[in-house]
């Protein structure tokens, strides 16, 4: 667990402190981030593929690697992704250096211990505004490329803010609808699996696998796609092509008061909980049917 924790800290600190703001305007910083991600993927033994595309006169890039599954009879793909850009004005430790750190660490762990199903690990660019909710999101570009190739997707996991937790009562202070406070914990120490109605089966299967191998508190919610917060990540892009997809999140602004602020720093994250979560997700991948 200490190796996982130290790797998570290293990535979050590098992205949020050494590089800092990674908005769509910060072209040099985004390219530096992409090179860092590519270098780490390569160090794990992968062969990274860059997927460039143009937006507002500049070139932005997704970076993807493939971890082959050991069961050749499975022809459906699992996609695990996280975005590496930030909004203007923040260095984005939780949003989303934490998701990127989790993605890289899962890729490292899977490289040494393949699962039955092939996984694409993808670092997405341009999740944040002004590209958000448009066809210019990096995740839309990637999901579209899979659709055009006729690739079957078993499910997509969007790693979106994974590092902020609190054991204080009422630290989970916001819910998509007020009545949900009667059904979900008011202490912000859990991870949430969030998806649309069409992703219920995938969400349920992953949650069951996660609970079988980890004691980390987990909650799930599947609602119509347009409920606020449910579509606020790269899972939305995959829904647009009919793929089951869920967001794995610490619930962002529903818990973390630093969301989209300059106070979203590396020092605010709980790396012990973060490492426990990543280990649980890795073990859950190995439990998937």
Buried (B, 14 or more C-beta within 10 A) or exposed (E): EEEBBEBBBBBBBBBBBEBEBBBBEBEEBBBBBBEBBBEBBEEBEBEBBEBEBEBEEEEBBBBBBBBEBEEEEBEEBBBBBBBBBBBBEBBBBBBBBBBBBBBBBBBBBBBEEBBBBBBBBBBBBBBBEEBBBEEBBBBBBBBBBBBEEEBEBBBBBBBBBBBBBBEEEEBBBBBBEEEEBEEBEEBBBBBBBBBBEBBBEBBBBBBBBBBEBBEBBBBBBBBEBEBEBBBBBBBBBBBBBEBBBBBBBBBBBBBBEBBBBEBBBBEBBBBEBBBBBBBBBBBBBBBBE
